[in-house]
Amino acid sequence: MTIREELAAAMFPDITRTPEEYEALYPPRSLPEGARVTRIAPSPTGYLHLGVFFTALVNRLTADASKGVFYFRLEDTDKKREVEGGAEDILRGFNEYGLAIDEGFVAPGEVRGGYGPYQQSLRGEIYRTYVKRLVEEGKAYPCFCSEEQRQADREKQEERKLRTGYYGEFAHCRLLPEEEALSRVKAGEAFVVRLRSSGSEERRIKFDDMIKGTIEMPENDEDIVLLKSDGIPTYHFAHAVDDHLMRTTHVIRGDEWISSVPKHLELFRVLGFKPPKYAHVSPIMKEEAGGRRKLSKRKDPEAAMRFYTEQGYPADSVVEYLMTIASSEFEEWRRRNPDQPRGTFPFNLKKMSVSGALFDMDKLDDVSKNVISRMDAAQVTGAVREWARRFDPEFSALLERDPAYAEAIFTIDRGGKKPRKDIARWSDAKTYAAYFYDELYVPSMAEAPEQLAAEDINAVLDAYPSVYRPEEDQQQWFASIKALCPSLGFCPEVKEYKAHPEGWKGHAGDVSTVLRLAVTGRRNTPDLCSIMRLLGTEKVRQRLRQARRG
């Protein structure tokens, strides 16, 4: 046994397997040529962030475009920052928004696939096996430097205006004789394991980022930590081992990781692994004070996926909107293919924005209105009732009192070539439907045509009940209003009134506006004939009486 082998054995006395055994245990995947294997690997350190969901969506689209595999790996080695239930919240969010996972953690408590464990805290033996081999090959070594020593070195580097890090003259344990290192390990001295980097900051590397294009950076020359003193791997080392053994072909992640690529490429090289292709996704931005900044977990409620659930945005709306951010070609494709499933859109990483896209709530609302306008009444009613059960008990009680009546509300003006687009989120439904429930109805004649005096409005309200016939269709209903107009001093035809307004108090449209305000309290509503029929004749007459002025 060589001194290096003896050192490795002393550092990892419990490791009996070899890297070759793991290579055999996790062989290359049997997939069609060109199939891409992608992953999302979040840490359970908080709620599901919009940026994490967006990155996961891009990974899912990339796998789908090549008939590949998208899997979920949990990077839970940072126990200090871990939030209880964080992983479950992320998975529930993925499932709630229809982001299917092929392998790994596919739902809370459910794991699928043959390349696990898909949880880093359960993969300790695998990491130690590969680190042991690197020590045997002289590519890694134990470092006994204390935190006090490291802090002193950082202060020296800052004083001399040098980069901070463990490299060059500051890599104290790099040149430690192996016999001394072995003695200190056997004595039980605490250590971390560091990479023996062969890089130089004077040399540069190039790599092709599938979103950003060709990127050139200095090589890594730091002897980075591979395993901490408690045996837990750093993100960098776990990334290399996990993505190799899980046979990831494309690592698609936030662009804050670009600076780490030199470290990662060196790790793949020293481990003898083929590196994956990289694609770094730009952050989603928010406009503020004339500038732009990243969406913030602390400042922006819309940074959390639960915000969209609480507000009642359909999952389909959120994903449709994010697709417009993911691809510059999606909106045009959607205009040409309004009824096609999103899965038929030809997604391409190279079409993604190189800089951060601006998050636009107004645009999300527009997208969502379109999505909801294509739903039928049963879908809308079911979704509104479900949302109200969770987030608005008062509204829920009204809806559940008569579900058929509730569905009739959302049937009005739904369907057809030009459906109304009043609702962007289910929380809008309460306001939308308020005049159908006495508990929510707020009478208002504030927007009555300004040229009408109180006595003109009262005359309309007094006369209309005599001609109202609930069995009339929309055309007959408006014809009745027009027939009533001359006796009240209103012109039956809008065009005629506009051509010759003299001698008239208003036109048939003004009469219907007075009626609409009296019945609903609003100037803009769906078909008033249908609204009145659903409310019932007695309710309509009651509201007409209540709306009289003076």
N, C-alpha and C positions, 0 to 999 in steps of 0.2 A: 504493500500500500504506500503510495507516495504521500509526501507531507500535505499536499493539497487535498488528497482524498481523505487523509486522516482528519484534517481541519474540517472538511465538509461533514464527515461522519460525526464529529464532536458537536458541530453546530446543529445538526439535524439527526439526532440518534433514533428518532421514531420513524424516519422515512426509509422504507424498504423497497418501494416501487421505483421504477425508472420512467423517464419521459417517454421512452419507446412504448411502454405499456399503455400510457394515456393516448398516444398517437393511434394505437390499435383499438383502444376502447371508443375513441371518437373519430372514426374514419371520415374521409371526404364524403360529402352528401351525394346521394344518388338523385340528381336533378337534371332537367333538360339543359343542353348547352346554352350558356348565356344567362341562365337563371341567377338572379341576384338574391343574396341572403342579407337581410338588413335587420336592425334591432333598435329597440329603445331601451336604455339602461338607466333609469332614474334612481336617485337616492330618496329614501322615504323620509325626507327632512321637512315636509310641509304639504300643503294642499296641491292639487293638480293645477299647474300654471299653464296659461294659454300658450306660452312659448314651448313648453314640453309637449303639449298636445299637438301643436303645429308641426314640431319636428317629428313626432310619431306619425302624423298624417303623411308627411313627405316620405318617411321610410316605408309606410304601408303602400303608397302609390308606386314607389320605385320597385318594390317586390312584385306588386301586381302587374306592372308593365312588362315584366319578364317571366311571369309565371313562377316566381321565386317564393321565398319564405320570409315572413316577418315575425320576429320573436321578442319576448319581453324578458329582460334579465334585471334582477334587483341588485343594485350596488349599495349594499347595506353595511359597509365596513366602517363608516364614520358614526360610531355609536353615540358620541357626544351630541351630535346634531339630529339624531333620529327622533322622529315624532311618532308617538304611538298611533297606530292606525293609518299612518301616512301611505303605506303601500296599498292598503285596501281602498283608500280614497282615490288614488291614482287609477287603480284598476276599475273601480266603479265608474269613474269618469269616462274612461275609454269605452266601457261597455255602454254607458248611457248615451254616448255620442256616436255609437255605431262603428267604433274603430275595432275591427276584428283582429285578434291575435292568433297566429297559427300555432305558436309553440312557446314554451316557458310558462310564466304565470298568465293564464288566459282569463281568469276571474279570481276574485278573492277566495283563497283557499283551494284553488284548482290549478294544478300544474300538468302540462302535457309535453311530451317530447323525449327524445333519447340522447340529448346532448347536455343534460343537467349534471349536478344541481344548477339551477338557474338563480342561485342566491349566493353572492360572494362569500358571505359569512360561513357557508357550508362547504367551501372549496379550498379551505386552508391547506389540506394535504397536497392538493394539486400544485398550488403555488410553491410550497416548500420543496416539492420534488424538483421543479424546474430551477429554483434558486440553488439547490444543492448541486445540480449539474454545473451551473455557472461557476460556483466556487471551485469545483473540481477542475474546471477548465481555466481557472485563473481570471475569469471575466467578472467576478464579483468577490467581495471581501467583507469581513466583519469590521464595523467601525465602532470604536469605544468612546468617541468624543462625547463629553457631557454637554448639556444644554448651555452651561456657563461658558464653556469653550466656544461653542457655536456662536453665542451672543457676542463674545469678545471679538471673534473674527468678523462678524457682521459690522460691528462698530469700526473696526480697522478699515474694512472695505469702503464704508461710507465716508470715512475721513479721507481716504485716498482716492475717492470718487471712482471706485471700481464697482463692477457688478457684484451683487451679493450672490453667494452660492458656494458650494463645496467643490473647488477645482484648483488646479495648480498648486501653489504654495500653501493653500488653505486646506488641501486634502491630506490632512495629517496622517490618517491611518492607511492611506494608499500604499505607502512604502514601508509599512510595518513588516518586519520579518515574519514569515509564516509560522516559524517556531514560536515566536513571542505571541502571535495571535492565537495559536493553538493553546498555549499555556493559559492565556487570559480567559479563553472560552471555558477550558476545563476548570478554571478557578471559580466559574459561575458569574463572571463579570457581564453586566448587561451590554448588549450590542444591537445595532441595526445592521442590515446588510445593504451594501452599496454596489452599484454598477461600477466596474473599472472602465470608464469611458476611454475610447481611442480617438474621440473627436477633437477638433481644433476650431476655435472661433474664427481663425484665419481662413478656413475653408468654408465653402458654401454648398448647400444642397438645393436641388430643385425638385418640386413635385407638382403634379397636375391635380389641382382641385377641380372637381366636376362642376362646381358652381362658380368659383372665383377665377378659374383659369390657372396658368402657371404661376407658382409662388416660389421665390428664391429667398433663403434664409441662411444664417450661419449654422454650421453643424453644432450639435450638442457636445459640450466638453465638460459638463458637470457630472460628477460621480453621484448621481441621484440615488435616493433611498429606494430600494426594492421591497424590503420587508422592514416594518417598524419593530421596535424592541419587544412588542407583545405578539409578534408573528403575523400581524395583519398587513396585507400588501398595500402599497400605495396605489392610487388610481392608475398611474402610468403602467405599472407592471401588471396589475390585474387586467387592464385593457388588452395588453398584448397577448397574455396567456388565454384569456377568455375568448377573445375574438378569433384567435387561431383555432382553439379546440372546438369552438362552436361553429367554425367554418364560415364566419362572416366574410362576405365579399366586399361590402360597401359600408363604411362607417360614415353615417350622415348625422351630424351633430351641430351644436351652436358654434358660431365663429369665434367665441372666446377661447376655443381650444386650438386655434391655429398656431399660437405660440408654442404649444406643446408638441407639435408634429415632429420636430427634429429629435426630441427625446424618444418618441414612439417609433420612429423609423429606425433609430439605433437599436432599440430593444428588439424589434422584429429581426434585425440583422444578427445580433449576437445570439439570439435564441434559435436562429436557423429557420425562421418562419417567413413565408411569403407575405408581405404587407397587404392589407386591404386597400381598396381605392377610397380616397377621402372626398367628402363633400361637406362644406361648412356653410350652414344656413345663417343668413343675416337675421338680426333680431327684429322683432316687431316694434315699431316706434310709435311715440305719441307726440303730438304737436303741443308745445307749451311756450308761452311768452315769445312767440316768433321763431322759436327754434325747435329742435327735435331731441327727444331722449327715449331711452328704452322704457317699455312698460315696467312699472315698479310693483313688486309685491306689497310694499308698504304704502304706496301712495294711491294706487289705482285699483278700485274694486273690480274693474273689467279684466285685470290680469289673472283672476281666478276663474276657472271653468265653472265653479259653482255659481258665480254671478249670473251666468246665462241660464242656468237651471232655475235659479230663484226668480229671475225676471220672466221666465217662461218662453225663452226663444226655443223653437223646435230644434232638435239636434240637426236636422237636415239643413236648416237655415244657417247655423253656425258653420257647418262643414262647407256648404256652398260658398259662403263668404270667404272662408279661409282658402278655398280653391282659387279665388281671384287673386289672393296674395301669393299663392304657391306658383301660379303660372300666369304669365302675361297674356297667354292665348286662351285662357279658359272662358272669359266673358264673351268673346266673339263666338267661340264654339257653342256656348250655351244659347246665345241668340239664334244660332242656326239650328240648334238641336234642343228645343225647349223641353221635350218629353223624354229625352234619352237618359238612361242611368249614368251617373258620374263615372262608373267603372269603364265606360266605353271611351272616355276622354283619353287621348294619347299623351300621357304625362311624360315630360322630359326634364331631368335635372338641369340641363343646360339652359332652359328657358326661365330659370328662377332669377330673381333680382339679386344683383351683386351687392347692392346697398339695402339697408333696412326699409321695409315697406311701412307706410303710415297706416295705423289702425284708424278706421273711420266708422264711428257708431251710426252716422246717418246712412252710410252705404250698407251697413249690416241691416239696418231697419228696412231699407228698400229691397234688399235681397230677401229678407224674411217675409215681407208683405207679398212678394211674388210667390214664394214657396207656399205660404198659407192660402193664397188665392186659388191655388191649384188643388187644394184638399176639398173633399166633399164634406157635407154638413156633419155626418156621423164622425168622421175623423176629427174635425174641429171640436165638436161637442165633447167627445171622449177626452181629447187632450186638455181642454179647458177644465173639465171636471176633475181630471187627475191633478192638474196644477193647483186648482183651488183647494182640493183636499189637503194638499201639503202646505200651501202657503197663504191661503185666505179663507179661514173657516166661515166667516160671515157670508161671503159670496158662495162658498160651497153649499151652505145650508139652503140658499135660494135655488141653486141649480138642482139640488137633490130633491127638493120639494115636488118638482114635476119635471123629470128628465125629458119627457116628450115635448113639453113646452120649451125647454132649453134648446133642444135640437131644432125646433121650429124657428127660434130666433136666428140661429146661425145658418138656416136654410135660405133666408131672404137674400136675393141678389147673388147667390152663390152659383157658380157654374156659368156656362155660356162663353161667348168669345171674349167678353170684356168684364170679367168678374171684378167686384169692388175690392179695394186693397186698404181696408180700414185698420186691420190688425197686424202689427209687427211682432207682437209677443203676447203670450197668454195673459199677462198682467194687464194688457190693454182691454181684454174682453169685458172686464167689470164696467169700465166706462162706456164701452161700446153698447153693452146691453142694459145700461142703467135704467132707461125709460120704460123698460118692460117690467120693472119691479117697483112697486110703490115705495119700498124701503130705500131705494136708491134714486128714484126719480126726483129731479130738481126742476120745478117749473121756472120758465124764463121767457119773457117776450122782449128781451132787451135788443134783439137783432131784427125786430120788425122793420119793414120798409120805412125809411125815415120820412117819406112824404105823407104817410098815413096818419091821420089824427086818431085819437082814442075812439071817437064815435064810429069811424070807418072800420076799425078793427073789431069793435063790438058788433057792428052790423054783420060782418062776415061770420063771426062766431055764433051769432043768434040765428042767422039764416041757414047755415050749412046743415044742421041736423035734419032739416025737412027734406033734403035731397040725398042724404047719405044712404047708400044701399050696400051693405057689406058683401053681397054676392057678386057685385060688379067686378070685372077684371080691370086691369090698370088703364086700358084705353077707355072703357066705359066710365070709369071713375073720374078721369080727367075731363071727359066730355060733360059730365054732370057739373063739374066746377065751372067750365066754360059757359054752360047754359045758365048758370046762376049769376054770372058776372054783370050782364046789362042792368038787371034790376037793382044792383048795388052800386052802379056807376063805374064799373070796371070794364075794360075792353077785353073781349074773349080771346083775341089774337095778339100775341106779343109783337109780331112784326108790324101789325097795323098800328099798335099803340106807339111804337118807336117812330113810325113815320108821321103820326098825327097825335101827339100826346094831349093836345088841348081838349078840354071837355071831359077827360077821364080822370078818375082818382088813381088808377093804376091798371094793371093787366092781370090776366089769369094766373101768371106766375107769382104775382104778389099775393093773390088770394091763397094759393097753395102754400106759400111761405108762411102766411099767418096761421094756417091750419097746422103746418108742420111744427112750428114753434109751440103752438098750444098743446099739441099731442105729445111732443118729444122734448121740448125745451131746447131744441137744436135747429140750426139752419141747414145743416148738411147731414143727411141720413140716407140709408138705403130706401128702397121703394116705399113711399108713405102709404099707398093703398094696402100693401101686404102687412105693414106694421099695424095699421088700424084694424085690419081683419083679425090679426093675432091677438091684439089687446081686447077686442070685443066691443060691441056697440055701446054697452052701458059705460065702459071705461072711457071710450072716446067722448061720449056726450058729457061725462063728468069733467073731463079735462078741458073741454071747450068752455064749459060754464066757469070753471075756476080761472081760466085765462082772461076773462073779461076785465077791462080796465075801468076803474072808477066805480 
